[in-house]
Amino acid sequence: MPPQRPLLKIAGSQRSIQITDDASRTLIDPVTGVAFHSASGALAETRHVYLNNSGVAATLASGNSACVLEIGLGTGMGMLLSVDDAVRGGAKLEYHALELDWLPVDVLRQLDLQAGLMTPELGDRYLAWREKCGSTPDPGSYRWQYTQDISVSIHHHDARQFRFEGSVAFDAIYFDPFAPSVNHDLWTPEFLGRMHGLLRSGGHLVTYCVNRRVKDALQCCGFEIKCLPGPVGGKREVMRATRRN
Ligand SMILES: C[S@@+](CC[C@H](N)C(=O)[O-])C[C@H]1O[C@@H](n2cnc3c(N)ncnc32)[C@H](O)[C@@H]1O
């Protein structure tokens, strides 16, 4: 029997909420099937593919600092889990995320993101801050200072055009646009080459996509690639690409 994955309608949106197999919630367009996470477990996928495979979870757990870039903030699940880990580890975290279509707070509330957090009130604090930014914020960079040591900068811009001012050197990039068939321009050698330039030497870009063209594009930009086992019940393999120079 295929798993039951209930869909909940969102008033005024073509997207629905999908209850994934680990009971966490994601967003899906039921017509196109384009989803923000794997139906086999949004939370499990995010933790495994992004926080664990990048080494960020281990870094924060040992109290060391991390500087992370996410391409595609989406629901904010990857960001909130990273902040949660930094709180737990007493670690410094500087988190940057690029997002073209910043979801409004009434949609975020229905995703019950707090459910996956050790410090659920940080989810409430994020929602309160997101609400203050307005329902349709102008393009720009918005900073949420959660504590003195933990900051989140959301760059509400098209990633194809956005450039950081000055030099940056991220420890990790959570690379989570939609699939190449939908977000083609974010998977080109040109765009992935820009990601390579944003990492420190030894930094990792992690992603769910392991298709041949993406592997070739990553290698062509100078990444050393490694396919790793996917999350339980999800994709067989996922990707870690490391900057070596
Ligand atoms: C798979 S979802 C990301 C899921 C997210 N990491 C999470 O934890 O919910 C892909 C995201 O990429 C964003 N996106 C697509 N094209 C973009 C672009 N050109 N610039 C910035 N964000 C983009 C989409 O709006 C969407 O929120």
The ligand as an SDF file (V2000), in Angstrom:
LIG
                    3D

 27 29  0  0  0  0  0  0  0  0999 V2000
   12.8670   23.4170   -2.6480 C   0  0  0  0  0  0  0  0  0  0  0  0
   12.3650   25.0090   -2.1080 S   0  0  0  0  0  0  0  0  0  0  0  0
   13.4520   25.3270   -0.7410 C   0  0  0  0  0  0  0  0  0  0  0  0
   13.0570   24.6220    0.5190 C   0  0  0  0  0  0  0  0  0  0  0  0
   13.7450   25.1800    1.7310 C   0  0  0  0  0  0  0  0  0  0  0  0
   15.1430   24.9230    1.7540 N   0  0  0  0  0  0  0  0  0  0  0  0
   13.0390   24.7780    3.0010 C   0  0  0  0  0  0  0  0  0  0  0  0
   13.7210   24.3190    3.9670 O   0  0  0  0  0  0  0  0  0  0  0  0
   11.8250   24.9470    3.0490 O   0  0  0  0  0  0  0  0  0  0  0  0
   13.1080   26.0460   -3.3610 C   0  0  0  0  0  0  0  0  0  0  0  0
   13.0720   27.5090   -3.0430 C   0  0  0  0  0  0  0  0  0  0  0  0
   13.9010   28.2000   -3.9810 O   0  0  0  0  0  0  0  0  0  0  0  0
   13.3100   29.4600   -4.2340 C   0  0  0  0  0  0  0  0  0  0  0  0
   13.8300   29.9960   -5.5130 N   0  0  0  0  0  0  0  0  0  0  0  0
   13.5580   29.5480   -6.7560 C   0  0  0  0  0  0  0  0  0  0  0  0
   14.2040   30.3010   -7.6870 N   0  0  0  0  0  0  0  0  0  0  0  0
   14.8930   31.2380   -6.9980 C   0  0  0  0  0  0  0  0  0  0  0  0
   15.7480   32.3020   -7.3910 C   0  0  0  0  0  0  0  0  0  0  0  0
   16.0170   32.5510   -8.6820 N   0  0  0  0  0  0  0  0  0  0  0  0
   16.2940   33.0740   -6.4300 N   0  0  0  0  0  0  0  0  0  0  0  0
   16.0320   32.8320   -5.0990 C   0  0  0  0  0  0  0  0  0  0  0  0
   15.2110   31.8300   -4.6820 N   0  0  0  0  0  0  0  0  0  0  0  0
   14.6590   31.0440   -5.6080 C   0  0  0  0  0  0  0  0  0  0  0  0
   11.8210   29.1240   -4.2960 C   0  0  0  0  0  0  0  0  0  0  0  0
   11.0250   30.2760   -4.1350 O   0  0  0  0  0  0  0  0  0  0  0  0
   11.6830   28.1270   -3.1600 C   0  0  0  0  0  0  0  0  0  0  0  0
   11.3460   28.7760   -1.9590 O   0  0  0  0  0  0  0  0  0  0  0  0
  1  2  1  0
  2  3  1  0
  2 10  1  0
  3  4  1  0
  4  5  1  0
  5  6  1  0
  5  7  1  0
  7  8  2  0
  7  9  1  0
 10 11  1  0
 11 12  1  0
 11 26  1  0
 12 13  1  0
 13 14  1  0
 13 24  1  0
 14 15  1  0
 14 23  1  0
 15 16  2  0
 16 17  1  0
 17 18  1  0
 17 23  2  0
 18 19  1  0
 18 20  2  0
 20 21  1  0
 21 22  2  0
 22 23  1  0
 24 25  1  0
 24 26  1  0
 26 27  1  0
M  CHG  2   2   1   9  -1
M  END
$$$$
